Amino acid sequence: MKIALNIIKIAAIVYFFLCILLYFIQERLIFFPDKIAADYTFQFSQNFEELYFKTTDNKKLSGVLFKAGNSKGLIFYLHGNAGSLQSWGQIAKAYTDLHYDLFLLDYRGYGKSEGSIVNENQFYEDVQLAYNTLKTKYSEKQIIVLGYSIGTGAATKLASINKPRLLILQAPYFSLTDLVKHNFNIVPSFLLKYKFETNKFLSACKMPVVIFHGNKDEVIYYGSSLKLKELFKTTDTLITLNGEGHNGMSGNPAYLIELQKILSK
């Protein structure tokens, strides 16, 4: 009995310290940036323009605006939690072929962007900063906000406090708290500094919302989108991509066919 109690005490102590460690290193568990040199020259195969944004704390953020022929507007794309513009720029052709300019932002610490992500509000403020600049180039009636994976929470937040024409989410989570609970139910939710409450923001979105989610997603479970669907307005749509996993959606032929239909409306 005494041995069992000692084992329980040791396990409790280990769990306590693991929780403390989790709190202080969670940025490393959520964000996986690729850093590239500030003087690196992008060599994309299509017409593009580099844009830079100065934050309130004097950090420089990097973005790329890809230009389409006979542009119908802009897709403001918030990418996933890994990589940088160097790799994410490869998806641009899928969208410019549909006659939309595509803007991609590298978050703090990604690519050429300076600084590091330290809290959720900072993340949202940086996204809004970039959006404000793009609004000087495009009418909001021409702007579509698109978020993928980790970018879906920020995309929904952005759409909820602005007036883009449309919000598109690729593989969204209901909230980051819900996702962590689903995958690691022993982690106390109060430890999470990043809530990314897509569900909360979605309820405040006035524009039509379209969600794409693969039913074989191994990272963000498909049930996340089914939960979000329960919050839909009559103008919102969930499109299930049969057999699609988490990565590579922008190259999925079924996705591109459905996207073309949506953008032609």
HUJO-V883988 format. One record per pair of residues at least 24 apart in sequence whose C-alpha atoms are under 10 Angstrom apart, sorted by the first residue. I is the first residue (numbers start at 1). J is the second residue. If there is no record, write none. Layout:
BEGIN
i;j
I;J
I;J
END
This chain:
BEGIN
i;j
15;186
15;187
18;187
19;186
19;187
19;188
19;191
20;191
22;187
22;191
22;192
23;190
23;191
23;192
23;193
24;191
24;192
24;193
26;118
26;191
26;192
26;193
26;194
27;116
27;117
27;118
27;119
27;193
27;194
28;117
29;81
30;81
30;82
30;150
30;176
30;194
31;80
31;81
31;82
31;83
31;107
31;109
31;110
31;116
31;117
31;150
32;80
32;81
32;82
32;83
32;84
32;109
32;110
33;80
33;81
33;82
33;83
33;84
33;106
33;107
33;108
33;109
33;110
33;111
33;116
34;81
34;82
34;83
34;84
34;85
34;86
34;87
34;106
34;109
34;110
34;111
34;112
35;83
35;84
35;85
35;86
35;106
35;108
35;109
35;110
35;111
35;112
35;113
35;114
36;84
36;85
36;86
36;109
36;110
36;111
36;112
36;113
37;111
37;112
37;113
38;62
38;111
38;112
38;113
38;114
39;112
40;86
40;111
40;112
41;86
42;85
42;86
42;89
43;86
43;89
44;86
44;89
44;90
44;92
44;93
45;89
45;90
45;92
45;93
46;89
46;92
46;93
46;96
47;96
47;101
48;89
48;92
48;101
48;102
48;103
49;103
50;103
50;104
51;103
51;104
51;105
51;130
51;133
51;134
52;105
52;112
52;113
52;130
52;133
53;105
53;113
53;126
53;129
53;130
53;133
54;114
54;126
54;129
54;130
55;114
55;122
55;125
55;126
55;129
55;130
56;122
56;125
56;126
56;129
57;115
58;114
58;115
59;108
59;113
59;114
59;115
59;116
59;126
60;108
60;112
60;113
60;114
60;115
61;105
61;106
61;107
61;108
61;109
61;110
61;111
61;112
61;113
61;114
61;115
61;126
61;127
61;129
61;130
62;104
62;105
62;106
62;107
62;108
62;109
62;110
62;111
62;112
62;113
62;114
62;130
63;103
63;104
63;105
63;106
63;107
63;111
63;112
63;113
63;130
64;89
64;102
64;103
64;104
64;105
64;106
65;89
65;92
65;101
65;102
65;103
65;104
65;105
65;134
66;92
66;93
66;95
66;96
66;100
66;101
66;102
66;103
66;104
67;92
67;93
67;95
67;96
67;99
67;100
67;101
67;102
67;103
68;92
68;93
68;95
68;96
68;97
68;98
68;99
68;100
68;101
68;102
69;96
69;97
69;98
69;99
69;100
69;101
70;96
70;98
70;99
70;100
70;101
71;96
71;97
71;98
71;99
71;100
71;101
71;102
71;142
72;96
72;98
72;99
72;100
72;101
72;142
72;143
72;263
72;264
73;99
73;100
73;101
73;102
73;137
73;138
73;139
73;140
73;141
73;142
73;143
73;144
73;165
74;99
74;100
74;101
74;102
74;103
74;134
74;135
74;137
74;138
74;139
74;140
74;141
74;142
74;143
74;144
74;145
74;164
75;100
75;101
75;102
75;103
75;104
75;142
75;143
75;144
75;145
75;146
75;147
75;164
75;166
75;167
75;168
76;100
76;101
76;102
76;103
76;104
76;105
76;127
76;130
76;131
76;134
76;143
76;144
76;145
76;146
76;147
76;155
76;164
76;167
76;168
77;102
77;103
77;104
77;105
77;144
77;145
77;146
77;147
77;148
77;151
77;152
77;155
77;168
77;169
78;103
78;104
78;105
78;106
78;107
78;127
78;145
78;146
78;147
78;148
78;149
78;150
78;151
78;152
78;153
78;154
78;155
78;169
79;104
79;105
79;106
79;107
79;146
79;147
79;148
79;149
79;150
79;151
79;152
79;155
79;170
80;106
80;107
80;147
80;148
80;149
80;150
80;151
80;152
80;170
80;247
81;107
81;110
81;148
81;149
81;150
81;151
82;110
82;150
83;110
83;111
84;109
84;110
84;111
84;112
84;113
85;110
85;111
85;112
85;113
86;110
86;111
86;112
87;111
90;250
91;248
91;249
91;250
91;251
92;250
93;250
93;251
94;250
94;251
94;252
94;256
95;250
95;256
95;259
95;260
97;260
98;256
98;259
98;260
98;263
98;264
99;263
100;142
100;143
100;144
100;263
101;143
102;143
102;144
102;146
103;130
103;131
103;134
103;145
103;146
104;130
105;130
105;131
107;151
118;193
118;194
119;193
119;194
120;154
120;193
120;194
120;195
120;196
121;154
121;194
121;196
123;154
123;194
124;153
124;154
124;155
124;157
124;158
124;196
125;154
125;158
126;154
127;151
127;154
127;155
127;157
127;158
128;154
128;155
128;157
128;158
128;159
128;161
128;162
131;158
131;162
132;162
135;164
139;163
139;164
139;165
140;164
140;165
140;166
141;165
141;166
142;166
143;167
144;168
144;263
145;169
145;209
146;170
146;209
146;210
146;211
147;171
147;172
147;211
148;172
148;173
148;212
148;246
148;247
148;249
148;250
149;173
149;213
149;219
149;220
149;246
149;247
150;175
150;176
150;196
150;220
151;196
152;196
152;197
152;198
152;211
153;195
153;196
153;197
153;198
153;199
153;200
153;201
153;202
154;196
154;197
154;198
154;201
155;198
155;201
155;202
156;196
156;197
156;198
156;199
156;200
156;201
156;202
156;203
156;204
156;205
156;209
157;196
157;197
157;198
157;199
157;200
157;201
157;202
157;204
157;205
158;201
158;205
159;201
159;202
159;204
159;205
159;206
159;207
159;209
160;200
160;201
160;202
160;203
160;204
160;205
160;206
160;207
161;201
161;204
161;205
161;206
162;205
162;206
162;207
163;205
163;206
163;207
164;205
164;206
164;207
164;208
165;206
165;207
165;208
165;209
166;205
166;206
166;207
166;208
166;209
166;210
166;236
166;262
166;263
167;202
167;205
167;206
167;207
167;208
167;209
167;210
167;211
167;236
168;208
168;209
168;210
168;211
168;212
168;236
168;237
168;238
168;259
168;262
169;209
169;210
169;211
169;212
169;213
169;225
169;238
170;210
170;211
170;212
170;213
170;214
170;225
170;239
170;246
170;247
170;249
170;250
170;255
171;211
171;212
171;213
171;214
171;215
171;217
171;219
171;220
171;221
171;222
171;224
171;225
171;240
171;245
171;246
171;247
171;249
172;198
172;199
172;211
172;212
172;213
172;220
172;221
172;222
172;223
172;224
172;225
172;228
173;197
173;198
173;199
173;213
173;219
173;220
173;221
173;222
173;223
173;224
173;225
173;226
173;227
173;228
174;198
174;199
174;200
174;202
174;220
174;221
174;222
174;223
174;224
174;225
174;226
174;227
174;228
174;229
175;199
175;200
175;201
175;224
175;228
176;220
178;224
179;219
179;220
179;221
179;224
180;220
182;220
182;221
182;224
183;219
183;220
183;221
198;228
199;224
199;225
199;227
199;228
199;229
199;230
199;231
200;228
200;231
202;228
202;229
202;231
202;232
202;233
203;228
203;231
203;232
203;233
205;232
205;233
206;233
206;235
207;233
207;235
207;236
208;232
208;233
208;234
208;235
208;236
208;237
209;233
209;234
209;235
209;236
209;237
209;238
210;235
210;236
210;237
210;238
210;239
210;259
210;262
211;236
211;237
211;238
211;239
211;240
212;237
212;238
212;239
212;240
212;241
212;249
212;255
212;258
212;259
213;238
213;239
213;240
213;241
213;242
213;243
213;244
213;245
213;246
213;249
213;255
214;239
214;240
214;241
214;242
214;243
214;244
214;245
214;246
214;247
214;249
214;255
215;240
215;241
215;242
215;243
215;244
215;245
215;246
216;240
216;241
216;242
216;243
216;244
216;245
216;246
217;241
217;242
217;243
217;244
217;245
217;246
217;247
218;244
218;245
218;246
218;247
219;245
219;246
219;247
220;245
220;246
221;245
221;246
222;246
END
